[in-house]
Amino acid sequence: MQELGIPVESEEGPNAAFGKFKELADRKSDIFDEDIQSLFSDEAVSHHDEHFKLISLAQRSETGERPHARIVFSVGGRELKSESDGNGPVDASLKAIEREVKSGAELPLYSVNAITTGTESQGEVTVRLARAGRIVNGVGADPDIVAASAKAYLSALNKLYSNVERLNPQTSLAP
């Protein structure tokens, strides 16, 4: 971890990230430094007291059929289940979340990037939500881009609903 420049402040972070590493290793044949950095980055920004948390996600997408998503997530410790159709599996998943949350936020940015190369790469999704003049970014990573998208959306919702004041992502600290 030191070689990768990952600070270790307690045993909890590495232990939680190791569990995620084992899950990732079961899904991918090759694990790269960037994958490990992403796991620790996820653990650093995720808090045990997050208001919104992904529990499970199932989606169906078939040529000629309308994509459908079924999602289970928690809001303040209460488990919610939702389903929705959409223009694609990501759209269906985010609509299923929004159906329960009713945030009323706009989605001015949705971006997907591969963390490493190849078809087994983890996808890193960035979502920007805007509501009532407040703009927040959420990031999620997973080998499944649809799951990464749901994680990013929930991450942004956590920031949107937090009481911590943050600068607009486009706002500079300079006077």
N, C-alpha and C positions, 0 to 999 in steps of 0.2 A: 504494500500500500504506500509505503514511503517512496518507493521508486516511481510510482504514478503520481506523486504529489498530493495524495489524499490524506488530509489531517485526521488523526484519530484522537478524539477527545474523551471517549468513554468506550466501554466494551459493548454497550447496547447497539450503537451504530453499526459496527462491523458484524455483530451477531445477526441483526435483522437483515443486513445486506447479504450476508452469506446464505441465508435462507432463500432470498430472491435469486442469488447466484445459482444455487442448486436447481431451482425451478427453471432458470434460463438454460442451464447446461442440459437439462432433460429435453429441451425444445430445439437447441442449436448444436451442431456438431463442432463448430469452432467458436471459441470465446476470445474476443480481442480486448486490448487495454481499454478501448473506448466503451465497450460494454460494461466493464467493471467500474469505470469512472461514472457511467450513467447510473448504475445501481447505487453507488454511494451518493451521487448527487441527488437522486430520488429520495434516499433515506434522510439526507440532510435537510431537505425542504419539506418532507412530510412530517407531520406532528401527530402524536398519538391522540390529541384532542381535536383533530380535524372535524369540522361540522359535516362535511360531505365526504363520503368514502365509497369507492366502488367495491361491491361484493362479488357480483358475477354478471356476465354479459353473454347472451346468445343471439346470433343474428343469422338470417337466411337471405341469400341473394342468389337468384336463378334467372338465367336469360329468359326474357319474356314475362317475368313475374315481378311484382312490386316488392322491393326489399323490405324486410321486417326485422325488428330488433326487440328483444325482451331483456330488460336490465333489472338488476337488484342492487340497490345502494342504500347507504344509511344516511340519514339526516339527523344530526344531533343524537345519534345512538339509536334512533328508531328506523327499522328496516322498511324500505318502500320497494314495491315492484311496479314496473310500468312496461308498456308495450307501445310500439308505434310503427307505422310504415313511413317510408321516405323515398327520396330520389335515388338513394344509394344506402349501403349499410351504415356509413358514418352518419348521414343525415337522419336515418331512422333511429339510431342510437341516441343522438343528441336531442332529437324531438321527444324521445321517450323520457329522457331526464327532465327536459323542460316541461313536459306534461305534468309532472309532479311538483317541480320546484316553482314554476311560474315566475321566474326572475324578471321577465320582460326586458332582458338585456339584448342588445344588438351584437352580432358577431362580425366585426369589421375585418378580422384576420383569422385565417385558418391556414397553417403551413405544416407540411410533412417533410422531414429530412431523414435520410438513412444515417444511422450512427456509424456503421461500418459498411464494407462492401459486400456484395452478393445478395442472393435472394433470401438468405437466412438472417439478414441484418435486422437489428431492432429498428423500429421506426420511432422517431422523436417528433411529437406533434406539439405545435405551439398554437394556442387559441387566445385570441384577444376578445374580451367582452367589454361593452360600454353600456353604462346606464346612468342616467341623471348626471352627466358630466364626469363621471368617474370611469376610468379606463384601467383594466387589469389584464395581465397575461397569466396564462396557466400553461404548464408543460407536462407532458406525459410520455413515457417511453415503454414500449412493449414490442415483442416480435410481431404481434397482431396489431395492425394499424388502427383497426376499429377500437380495440381495447385501449390503445395509446390515446386515441381521440377522446374516448369517454373519460379517461384519467385526466387529460389536459383540461377538459371542460369542467370537471369537478374541482380541479385545482384552481381554476379561474374563479369558480363560484365561491370557493373558500376565501379567496382574497376579496372578492366583491362584497361578501357578507361579513368580513372581519371589521373590527373597530379600529384597526391600525390604519392611520393615514399614510398613503403612499403617493409618491409623485406620479403624475401622468407619464406613461412610458416614453412619450415624445418630449417631455419637458426636461430641460437641462438644469443642472444644479448651479451653473454659472449665472451670475446676475445679468 
